[in-house]
Amino acid sequence: MGLGIVSLMAHDKVEATTFSSSKFQLTVDTAKWWNDKNYYSTWFERVRRVRNAVQGLSIYLRSKAELITKLRKALEPKDRKPIPSKGDPTKRNPTKRNPSKCQNAFTTQSRLSTRA
């Protein structure tokens, strides 16, 4: 496991982590994973086959609401500039005049759910 996955599973606010890839899925009760040898040594018995295949690796967390709030804040872009309204003639879109000044942007989609 990579350090990011271990960090998620070791976080005290994460209750369960579900990993999905291709047609397989594994949900791990994080408290049991670290403390119960019978649980962590039989992980392969809990791998389920799912109907709809997942491309790549998908990770879902069940956690306390406090962690979701902190994760959303941590994932917010730090350098986001406000987008001017269309009707404001004093604000021009530099990308229309000079496409080379257009900066790459990305959107982070998160499927974070909470269970209090």
N, C-alpha and C positions, 0 to 999 in steps of 0.2 A: 504494500500500500504506500502511496505517496504521503508526504507530510501533510498536505492539505486534507486528505481523507482522514488521516489519523487525528488531526486537529478537530475536525468536525465531530468525529465519533467520541473524542475524549472531552468535549465541551460539556460542562455540567448542566447546561440548559437544553441539550439535545437528548431526546428520549428514545428515538429510533431513527435509523437511517435505512432507506430502501435504495438498492442499486438495481438498475435495469440495463440490460444489454441484449441485443438480438431478441430472442424469445424467452429469455431467462430473467428471473427477478429474485432478489434476496433481501429480506427485511431483517435488520439486526437490532435487537433490543440492546442499546449501548451499555446500560448498567450491567446486564448479564455478560456481555461480550468481554468486559475487563475483569469480571470477578467470579465467573462460574465456569470451571473447566469443562463440565459436562455440556454446557451450552456452546462455548467457543470451539470445542473439539468436534462437534457434530454439525457445524454450519452447513455442510453440504446436504444434510437431510432436509433443510428448510428452503432449498432452491426450488422455485416453482417455475413451471413452464406457463407462459402467458400467450393469449390468442394473438395479440397484435405486436409485431416485432418493433423494437426500438433501435434506431440507428445510433451508433456510437455508445456512449455511456451516459445514463441519466441518473442523477442522484436526487432523491427527495428526503427532506428532513421532517420529522415531527418534533417540535420543540415548544418551549414556553414562549409566550408572546413577546417577552422582553428581548429575546435573542433576535426575533424577526425584525423588530424595530431597529436594533443596532446594526443588523446586516443591511437593511435597506439604506440606512444612513451611510454606512461604509461604502456602499456601491454607487452612491450618487456621484456624478462627475464633479470634480472640484473646480474646473475652469469653465463651467457652462455660463455663457453670456445670454442675457435675455434676447428673445427674438422680437424685433420691432413689429408693430402692427402694420397691416397692409395699407391703411389709410394715412400713415404718417409720412409726408413727403420729405421730412428732414432726415429720415433714416433710409439710407439706400442699401441695397443688397450688393456687396462687393463681388459676389460670385457671378452676377449677371454681366458686369462690366469686364471682369477679369477672372475667367474660370481657373487660372493657375493659383489664385489665392484661396480657392475652396479647400477647406480642411476636411480630412476624413472624419467621419463621425460613426459612432456605433451606439446601438441601443442594447441595454442589458435587460433581458426578460427574465423574471424570476418566478418560479412557481413555489413560493414559500407559503406553507400553511401552518397554522398554529392549532394546538389543542391545549387549552388551559387546564 
